[in-house]
Structures are given as C-alpha cells and as structure tokens.
Amino acid sequence: MKSSNENVAVVRRLYEARGNPEVIRQVLAPNVCWEVVPGFPHSDVYHGLSGVVDFFTRLSSDFEEWRTEPSEFFETADRVIAIGTYSARAKATGKSFQARFAHVWTLRDGLITRLQQCADTAQLAKALGKHFSKVQE
C-alpha cells in the first residue's frame, strides 16, 4: 500500500491532467468504479476506463470550459478526500455556474480504484435551465 502522501500525489496528478488520456490511464485502475451522484448530469455508476471516458464524453456534450479545481485535500489510509469547485458554461443556455464538490477517492497500489462524488447539483441544473419542480431522471 502506498503512503498517504503518495496517494494525495496520485489524486493531484489526476486533477492536474485536465483530461490528458495518457495520465488518466496511468492513475486509474483498469476496473475503476466512478460513482456520479444522482441529480448530476449523466449520473450513474461507471465501470472501467471506458466507462469514465463515456461519462466525460457525455458531460462535455452539455458544458464547455469545464474546470475542476480542488482547494483542500484530506487523507486517511487508502482514501483521499478532495473539496473544491466545479465551473463551466452550459452549451444549451450559455449560463455559467460554480458548484462545490467533495470527492472521496479510494486507492490501491498507487492507482485510483473508486470515486465517490458529491456535488451542489442545483447550480448545474440552474445553468442547464432545469426546473426543480419537475422530477429529474
């Protein structure tokens, strides 16, 4: 098992990669589990590297200038928690947003095996022009 500081370095490397596929392949386990919170666009549980790519392909169809900016990291055993802010502009409406997030990363042998995501989904919904009175699928 890698030390906590090494685990934080792996997670930081993923954020700093900004979608670079080579770095993503280096830090994500082949069987990674990517859990996107209900209410977030394209929420689901994605499996494997192809699943993660599928999620980001879908997300990029709705938003442009996407940024994921972590501001704090906490570590314990095989988990790293990152707190930060998402920002982007919705393609459909042209509206920009900022939304807080918390990511819980699980690592094994220096690779990310799981993401558990929590986010202020209301901010994304507003940017997309979604109405809260309607049931979201």
N, C-alpha and C positions, 0 to 999 in steps of 0.2 A: 504494500500500500504506500502511495506517495504521501509525503508530509503535507500538512495543511497549506503551508506557504506555496508548495509546488502545485497544489490543487487550485489555489487562487490564481496563480500564474497561468494555468491552462484556461480557466474561465475568462480571465482578462484577455488572453490571446484570441479567444473566440469573438469577444466584443470588438476588439481592435481590428479583426479581419474584415469587418464590414462586408460580409458576403463572399469573400475570396474562397472559391471552391477548394483550392489546394489546402488551405489552412483548416477549413471545415472538415475535410477528410482526415486530417492529421489529429484533430482533437475530439471528434465524435466517434464513439464506439459504433461498429457496423450495425449493432442491434439497438441503437439508442431509442429511447421512448420519449417522445416530445409531446407533453400534455398542455394543450391550449385551453384556457379557462372558458367555460360557457359564457356567451354574450360577446366574446371577442370575434371579429370576423374570421370565418372558416374554423371555428372552434371544433376541436376533435382531439383524439389521441393518434399521433402519427408514429409509425414504427420504421426504424432503419433510416439510413442516409437518404434513400429515395423519398421516403415519407417527409423528411424535413425539407428537402428540395421542393416537393409538391406543395407544402404549406407556404413557403416563401414565394413560390410562383403565383399561387392564388392571392396572397396578400399584396404582392406588387401589382396585381391587376386592379386593385382598389385604391392604392395610395402611391404617391410619388414623394421623393425627398425624405424617405423613411430614415429615421435616426433612432438608435437605441443607445442611450447614454447612462451607464451605471455611475452612481455617485458614492455608494458605500458598499463594502464587502464585509461579510461576517463568515467565519469558518468554524466548523466543528466536525471532527472525524472525517468521514468521507463526503461531507456536504459543504457547499459554499452557497451562501445567500447573498444575492445582489439586489440592491434597491436603486431605482433610478427613474428615468423619464423617457417615454417614447414621444416622438414628434414626427409629424408628416402632414401632407395635404391630401385630402380626398379628391380623387380624379373626378368623381361624379358631380361634386358640388363646388370644388375649388376652395373649400374651407380647410383651414389648418387647425391643428389641435396639439395639445400637450397632455399626456396622461402618465400618472405614476404607475410603476410596476414593482413587483417583487418576484424574483426568480430563485427557485431552490434547485440547485444543480447537484446531482449525485455523480461521483466519480469512482472509477475502479481502475487500478493500474495505469493512472495517468490519462485516462480517457473519460469523457463525459458519457454516462450511460442513461441519464434521465434529466429532463427539465420538467419542473412543475411551475407553471406560470400563474400569477395573479396580476390583474391589471384593472385600472379605472376604465372599464369598458364604456361607461356613459359618455366619456369625452369622444371616443371613436364613433359611437353611434350618432352623436350630435353632428360631428363633421360629415358623416355619411348621409345626414338628413333623415335618420331613422326616428320614428315616434315611439316613445316609451309606453304609450297606452296600447300598442299592438303587441301581440305575442311574437317574440323573435324565434325563428327556427335555427 
